[in-house]
Amino acid sequence: MSTTPFGFTRGLKINGKWYSSYGLYGNKGGYVVFCDGHVTWFDDDKPARFLKWDQSGYTSDIREAVPNSAFISGGIGLRSNITDTDGSIILLEHRGTGGA
């Protein structure tokens, strides 16, 4: 099972919880898609938690779970949070060498 996230529904904050006003599912939670195709539902009772890309531990910040050569497409305000305004799934694109 892959631990590398590939995409997620909008409204995921860096603390692993979801924005109730921006989230596609309001304050109920959201989905994260992983590179092997499995999908996991996370909500405030079970905040998103990811293995860091360098495997040094776990994080709730999805940006630490992807390689530095990846970028988040469709996000806004990536320095402070990860959201999308149109309700679509935000995807990560991997550029460079190495696998995800």
HELIX and SHEET records of a PDB file:
HELIX    1   1 GLY A   26  LYS A   28  5                                   3    
HELIX    2   2 ILE A   62  ALA A   65  5                                   4    
SHEET    1   A 5 VAL A  39  PHE A  42  0                                        
SHEET    2   A 5 GLY A  30  PHE A  34 -1                                        
SHEET    3   A 5 PRO A   5  PHE A   8 -1                                        
SHEET    4   A 5 ILE A  90  HIS A  94 -1                                        
SHEET    5   A 5 ALA A  70  SER A  73 -1                                        
SHEET    1   B 2 PHE A  50  LEU A  51  0                                        
SHEET    2   B 2 TYR A  58  THR A  59 -1                                        
END                                                                             
